[in-house]
Amino acid sequence: MRKSTLLLVALVAAFACYALCFRTDEGQTLAPENTAPEIALPSPKGKTLKLSSLRGKMVLVDFWASWCGPCRKESPNVVEAYQKYHTKEFKNGKGFEVFSVSLDRDQEAWKQAITADHLSWKYHALDAQGIAAANYQVATIPNAFLLDGNGVVVASGAALRGLNLHITLDKFLQ
């Protein structure tokens, strides 16, 4: 009896861990048409980066971490989108920027991932305490929000992963 109870508890715990690790971002609640909260976080060089400094551009706010396998797998797609759309004209924004928000606690691992994944944009911010993630109600990563030139969320979640990122950006081209 004792072994079966322990086995049952172990199975329930394993299922709970699996469910938490592989959830989708369907539960996010920062929906389109909301103004995005300000983010002011340190860059790899310690300079404070402010999301509001990118007003006037389309911005992908990308929550990720160096230790997140799905995040790292998505990196080439974000790099490709940045290269393709960086200088494009949008209906409500001139140019496209990526504002990466890492949930890493290990700064060296974060910096190494930026280099290893060829994340060539200038805006890399470290959210080691999870303050920005909490403000954006991010429960899982990878997770992203597309902002228009006024800082309003125009898309989020699955619409910004894989080929969907390019399809979504194409909808906003001028």
Sequence and secondary structure as in RCSB ss.txt:
>XXXX:A:sequence
MRKSTLLLVALVAAFACYALCFRTDEGQTLAPENTAPEIALPSPKGKTLKLSSLRGKMVLVDFWASWCGPCRKES
PNVVEAYQKYHTKEFKNGKGFEVFSVSLDRDQEAWKQAITADHLSWKYHALDAQGIAAANYQVATIPNAFLLDGN
GVVVASGAALRGLNLHITLDKFLQ
>XXXX:A:secstr
 HHHHHHHHHHHHHHHHHHHHT  GGG    TTSB    EEE TTS EEEGGGGTTSEEEEEEE TT HHHHHHH
HHHHHHHHHHTT EETTEESEEEEEEE  S HHHHHHHHHHTT  SSEEEE TT HHHHHTT  SSSEEEEE TT
SBEEEEGGGGSTHHHHHHHHHTB 
